[in-house]
Amino acid sequence: MLDVLLHYMRPAATTLVALLALLIPDGRTSHVRDTALSAISSRDYIQVATRNTPTTYYEGRHGPTGFEYELVQQFAETLGVSLSTDSHGNISDVLDAVRSGRADFGAANLALDPIEPGIRYSRPIMSMQPLVIYRPGIAAPEAPKDLLGLDIAAIKDSGTSRALRDLQEKLPKLSWQETDELEVTDLIEMVEKGELDAAVVYAHQFKINRLFFPDVERGFALGKPQSLVWAFPESDGVALQQAANRLIARMQETGTLSKLIDQYFGHDNYLEYVGASIFIRHTQKRLPKYEDAFKKAARRTGFDWKLLAALGYQESHWKPRATSPTGVRGLMMLTNATAAEVGVTNRLDPEQSIKGGATYLKHVKGRLQEEITEPDRTWMALAAYNVGLGHLYDAQKITEMRGGDPYSWADVRKALPLLQKRKWYSKVRHGYARGGEPVIYVRNIRRYYEILKYVDRSQRQFHQLGKRDDTFPQTPFNTVPPVL
């Protein structure tokens, strides 16, 4: 573990000493009476200091959620206690709550800082790469020296501002602004509007927010990756910290942590960002006309209305009179046979089309093998909606032939493109199919669905997407001046 942490350390010898002090308690620390775990057990809950951000913790449609929220919830379950969250305004507040004992630990997109007083850190949870982003219309900054003279901002105490301070040691003329009253989303918006030339954020933060600000450009990675960690009070001993380390290590070893990271921050290449920009615009202009119909169909069939909306967008871009060269028509692009099967008399009627498409998807899903569980069951149903159940069954057969799991979407999606190859389609019942298409089809729907869920759940940032005031409210920034 020490080797992993050393990778993220700054090279100064004082930093090495500080980090070792965090990892190896000295004689004084070893005699500190470790009361944290017993206190938590006695009161039957653990108190976490966090922040209300899309990458950390927020109120979703069905209650609290977020990347770190899911982790701390698992931590509480491991300890056999309930979880209590206290959301703070900025990172400094979180660390103060931990230091003072008002919180048992902090989980708030914190970067490891070995010289932070009164704090111990967990082992690294994930890597965070500081990234320069910039507004359209200026020369692309490609190297640190290109930042000189630009109006740059970063979130105070986030680690991205520390990356700028490290850079300032090499570029004494570098200056920037810091704030602890804004969030990353706000900085990205200010860059897009031209109120900032550039900002430094973490790459994973930019990845999920870029969908909503496609005009903001990705610059270059600034400095070395930093480590996302949890913070523990130094005065409480090491038992709670060690319990967290055991959980993180176990999740890393089993791959659970990688899956969670991918769930929240992966899938960056599914959509071109120009396409994402068009999609966001259509959610504002077209989707409201059909949202009630999607919700009504969802209530009838048990699907999330946003999944049905994502399917409808993939089929027709929410155009009720869409027609393909093969004769499928309507918002959900139904064939004549499918329309008759689900009771649709007018495929160009959007409400009928949405109801019919949802009914057909439910029918397809119901015909899948019982061994297929969620979410794979939904992805396979969508693939069958596109390519047909027969070809999906054939792909499952090919998956078995190749030693894969026919009930796993990850394995079946690898087999679907093989339906285009005679070597494989000649061995299955339904023959040739353009098997690469349903893979892309499902991939796109999943991404549209993710965007719709993100818009729906991030009310504070995106409740009125595209309807904000033209001018950003005045917000206090602290300027970090050049070192002259």
Buried (B, 14 or more C-beta within 10 A) or exposed (E): EEEEBEEBBBEEEEBBEBBEBBBEBEEEBEEEEBBBBEBBEEEEBBBBBBBBBBBBBBBBEEEBBBBBBBBBBBBBEEBEBEBEBBBBEBBEBBBBBBBEEEBBBBBBBBBBBBEBEEBBBBBBBBBBBBBBBBBEEBEEBEEBEBBEEBBBBBBBBBBBBBBBBBBBEEBEEBBBBBBBEBBBBBBBBBBBBEBBBBBBBBBBBBBBBBBBBBBBBBBBEBBBBBBBBBBBBBBBBBBBBBBBBEBBEEBBEEEBBEEBBEEBBBBBEBBEBEBBBBBBEBBEEBBEEBBEBBBBBBEEBEBBBBBBBBBBBBBBEBBBEBBEEEEBBBBBBBBEEBBEBBEBEEBBBBBBBBBBBBBBBBBBBEEBEEEBEEEBBBBBBBBBBBBBBBBBBBBBBBBEBEEBBBBBBEBBBBBBBBBBEEEBBEEBEBEBBEBBBBBBBBBBBBBBBBBBBBBBBBEEBBEEBEEEEEEBEEEEBEEBEEEE
